[in-house]
Amino acid sequence: MGNMERFDGILEENFDAVMEIYAQGIATKQATFETSCPTWSQWHDSHSPFGRWHLWVDDKLAGWSALSPHSSRCVYQGVAELSIYMAETFQGKGYGKKLLLHSIEDSEKKGIWTLKAGIFPENIGSIKLHESCGFRLIGYHEKIGRMDGIWRDTILMERRSKTIQ
């Protein structure tokens, strides 16, 4: 029998599990510039009210994704930045792709026509995951931020919806 998988929304009552995975990403120094986990209020206020997803596999949190608005200007209402984080024990097993595809489908239902992602160039797994789901490299930010006193670049990837014209 295969693994039981389900998607559900990120709520305050399951936020601690989300932050456990985020803390794993922080520890790698390949997933975010952040050095500590935000509070629920900080996280909630910085993300869109929709497009917040958990992927559970056999009642274990495998990963999560969330959208953040690109801009408050109305012309960009259909553009969002996508974040996706997978628990270390679920990486490289195809669950990230399932979560990312679910997030893409849901975002299009909500009228998002462009998804953006900023990824450290060393994070090859994330780059390949995004490419496998239709994201393309559009450029990079050179020395966009410092980590441990070292300037870091991020590459910019985006996916334009094929269903929203």
C-alpha positions in Angstrom: 0.0 0.0 0.0 1.3 3.5 -0.9 1.8 6.4 1.4 -1.2 8.4 2.4 -0.8 12.0 1.3 -3.0 15.0 1.9 -2.8 18.8 1.5 -4.3 21.3 3.9 -3.9 24.9 4.8 -1.4 26.4 7.2 -3.1 27.6 10.3 -1.8 29.1 13.6 -2.5 25.8 15.4 -0.1 23.9 13.2 2.5 26.7 12.7 5.1 25.1 15.1 5.4 22.1 12.7 5.9 24.6 9.8 8.6 26.4 11.7 10.4 23.1 12.5 10.9 22.6 8.7 11.8 26.3 8.2 14.5 25.9 11.0 16.0 23.0 9.0 16.2 25.4 5.9 17.8 28.1 8.0 20.4 25.6 9.3 21.5 24.7 5.8 22.3 28.3 4.9 21.1 27.5 1.4 17.3 28.2 1.7 16.9 31.7 3.2 18.8 34.7 4.5 16.8 34.5 7.7 18.6 33.4 10.8 15.6 32.8 13.1 12.0 31.7 12.7 9.3 34.4 12.7 6.3 34.5 15.0 2.9 33.5 13.7 1.9 37.2 13.4 5.1 38.1 11.5 4.7 35.2 9.1 0.9 35.6 8.7 1.2 39.3 8.0 4.0 38.8 5.3 2.2 36.1 3.3 -0.9 36.1 1.1 -4.1 35.0 2.8 -4.4 32.2 0.3 -1.8 29.8 -1.2 -0.6 28.4 2.2 -0.2 24.7 2.0 1.0 21.7 4.0 1.8 18.4 2.5 1.3 15.5 4.9 2.6 12.0 4.2 1.4 9.3 6.6 0.5 12.0 9.1 4.0 13.5 9.0 4.5 17.0 7.7 6.6 16.6 4.6 6.7 20.2 3.5 4.9 23.5 3.1 4.6 26.3 0.6 3.2 29.8 0.8 2.7 32.9 -1.4 3.8 36.4 -0.7 2.5 39.4 -2.7 5.0 40.8 -5.2 3.7 44.4 -4.8 0.7 46.2 -3.4 0.2 47.9 -6.8 -2.9 46.7 -8.6 -1.1 46.0 -11.8 0.8 43.2 -10.0 -2.2 41.6 -8.3 -1.5 38.4 -10.3 2.2 38.1 -9.4 3.4 36.3 -6.2 6.6 35.0 -4.8 6.4 31.4 -3.9 8.3 29.8 -1.0 8.6 26.1 -0.6 10.3 24.1 2.2 10.7 20.4 2.5 11.6 18.4 5.7 15.0 16.9 5.3 13.6 13.4 5.5 11.3 14.0 2.6 13.7 15.7 0.2 14.6 13.9 -3.1 11.6 11.7 -3.0 9.2 13.5 -5.3 7.1 15.2 -2.6 8.5 18.6 -3.3 7.2 18.3 -6.9 3.8 17.2 -5.7 3.6 20.2 -3.3 4.9 22.7 -5.9 2.4 21.5 -8.6 -0.4 21.7 -6.1 0.7 25.2 -5.2 0.8 26.2 -8.9 -2.7 24.8 -9.6 -4.1 26.6 -6.5 -2.4 29.9 -7.3 -3.9 29.9 -10.9 -7.4 29.3 -9.4 -6.8 32.4 -7.3 -5.8 34.5 -10.4 -2.0 34.4 -10.0 -0.5 34.5 -13.5 3.2 34.7 -12.5 5.0 33.0 -9.8 8.5 34.1 -8.8 11.2 32.4 -6.8 14.6 33.6 -5.5 17.0 30.8 -4.9 20.6 30.6 -3.8 22.6 29.4 -6.9 24.2 26.6 -4.7 20.7 25.1 -4.0 20.7 22.9 -7.1 17.9 20.7 -5.8 15.5 23.6 -5.5 16.5 25.0 -8.9 15.9 21.6 -10.6 12.6 21.2 -8.7 11.4 24.6 -10.0 12.6 23.9 -13.5 10.7 20.6 -13.5 7.5 22.5 -12.8 7.9 25.1 -15.6 10.0 27.8 -13.9 12.7 29.4 -16.0 15.8 31.3 -15.1 15.3 35.1 -15.7 18.4 36.5 -14.0 20.0 37.0 -10.7 20.5 39.5 -8.0 24.3 39.9 -7.4 25.4 40.3 -3.8 21.7 41.0 -2.8 22.4 40.2 0.9 25.0 39.2 3.4 25.1 35.9 5.3 27.8 35.5 7.9 29.6 38.6 6.5 29.7 37.2 3.0 27.7 38.7 0.1 25.4 36.2 -1.5 23.7 36.1 -4.9 20.2 34.8 -5.6 19.0 33.5 -8.9 15.6 34.6 -10.1 13.1 32.1 -11.5 9.6 32.6 -12.7 6.7 30.7 -14.1 4.1 32.3 -16.3 0.7 30.6 -16.2 -0.4 28.8 -19.4 -4.1 28.9 -18.3 -4.4 32.6 -17.4 -4.2 34.7 -20.6 
